[in-house]
Amino acid sequence: MVDQQWNGVRQRVVALGTQAASSKVFGSLGHRWALDDPLAEDGLAALEEQIGVRLPDDYRNFLTSVGAGGAGPAYGLFPVRRVQGRWRWEGDGAGLADPTMLARPFPDHGPDPEDLEALLAVRPEEEEFEEIEDFDDAIEAWDERWELLMFAPERTVGAIVLSHLGCAQREWLITSGTHRGTV
């Protein structure tokens, strides 16, 4: 049964792609208004069995009624595909999420505030350096520490990356825990 919420969405997305101004929509040159085929119910069941959690209902219905990825916000929705017998999401940053940890509850709180404050306090500022190359090296090293804190495995459990918004910004869907179903 097609969820009424998604009735006709696939056709409307295709129609949008035929409009003269469609190439001016941010990200459309990446997804080109194409949608992957929807997942069959048995494919969705196999995906959920592999990841150990039932996906939020709206996303499940989207996957089976509209498409398994493609045209969407910004550069599009990361497609979920079976590759060499295993399911995975594909896209720039999709690998930030560990599909084996989607059943674990997403954390209710951000990183430790003291750790965050300490890291922000030592963020290099360009004015502190005589040579831009020295600043570039310092900010790159600081960025690595930032990523370790913000994207530590325990911080991203229970969530998948849905899309890339540009400038390393991504949208995540929480699959388990008290915030389940939110982006």
Number of C-alpha atoms within 10 A of each C-alpha: 6 12 12 10 11 14 13 12 15 20 10 10 16 15 12 13 18 11 9 8 9 15 16 9 13 14 19 19 14 14 19 18 22 18 20 18 16 18 22 14 13 9 15 21 13 15 21 17 11 14 18 15 18 16 22 15 10 12 15 17 22 21 21 20 23 25 22 23 25 22 24 19 17 19 23 25 25 25 22 22 18 13 9 6 7 11 18 20 24 17 17 16 18 22 13 17 22 18 20 13 21 24 20 17 20 21 18 10 8 10 15 10 10 9 11 14 10 10 15 12 9 9 14 18 11 14 9 10 13 9 10 12 10 13 17 15 12 16 16 13 13 17 15 11 13 16 10 12 18 16 15 13 13 15 19 22 25 26 30 24 24 26 27 22 17 12 6 8 10 16 18 20 19 26 26 23 17 12 16 16 17 12 13
